[in-house]
Amino acid sequence: MSVQKSSEASEKIKGSVKEAIGKLIGDEKAETEGKAQQKLPSDAVKPNVGPKT
């Protein structure tokens, strides 16, 4: 899996978790942010690139 695809997948997972937590605790803001995070375009997701050695 490429860095871009894995980063995109991790952002969608984080969005899902944030949405679920928002639903669980009744926080509409967190739920909305989670939904939005899952729908980010792939160019908005920046890969985590470590320092060059």
C-alpha positions as CSV (number, residue, x, y, z in Angstrom):
1,M,0.0,0.0,0.0
2,S,1.4,3.4,-0.9
3,V,2.0,6.1,1.6
4,Q,-0.8,8.2,0.1
5,K,-3.4,5.4,0.2
6,S,-2.5,4.4,3.8
7,S,-2.6,8.0,4.9
8,E,-6.0,8.4,3.3
9,A,-7.3,5.2,4.9
10,S,-6.0,6.3,8.3
11,E,-7.8,9.7,8.0
12,K,-11.1,7.9,7.1
13,I,-10.6,5.6,10.1
14,K,-9.9,8.6,12.4
15,G,-13.0,10.3,11.1
16,S,-15.1,7.2,11.8
17,V,-13.8,7.0,15.3
18,K,-14.4,10.7,15.9
19,E,-18.0,10.4,14.6
20,A,-18.7,7.4,16.8
21,I,-17.3,9.1,19.9
22,G,-19.4,12.2,19.1
23,K,-22.5,10.0,18.8
24,L,-21.7,8.2,22.0
25,I,-21.2,11.3,24.2
26,G,-23.8,13.4,22.4
27,D,-21.3,15.9,20.9
28,E,-22.7,17.0,17.6
29,K,-19.6,19.0,16.8
30,A,-17.3,16.0,17.1
31,E,-19.8,13.9,15.1
32,T,-19.9,16.5,12.3
33,E,-16.1,16.8,12.2
34,G,-15.8,13.1,12.0
35,K,-18.2,12.9,9.0
36,A,-16.3,15.7,7.3
37,Q,-13.0,14.1,7.9
38,Q,-14.1,10.9,6.2
39,K,-15.1,12.8,3.1
40,L,-11.9,14.8,2.7
41,P,-10.5,14.8,-0.9
42,S,-7.4,12.7,-1.3
43,D,-5.3,15.7,-2.1
44,A,-6.2,17.3,1.3
45,V,-4.7,14.3,3.1
46,K,-1.0,14.8,3.5
47,P,1.3,11.8,4.0
48,N,3.4,11.6,7.0
49,V,6.9,11.7,5.7
50,G,9.8,11.3,8.2
51,P,12.9,13.3,8.2
52,K,15.4,12.5,5.4
53,T,18.6,10.9,6.5
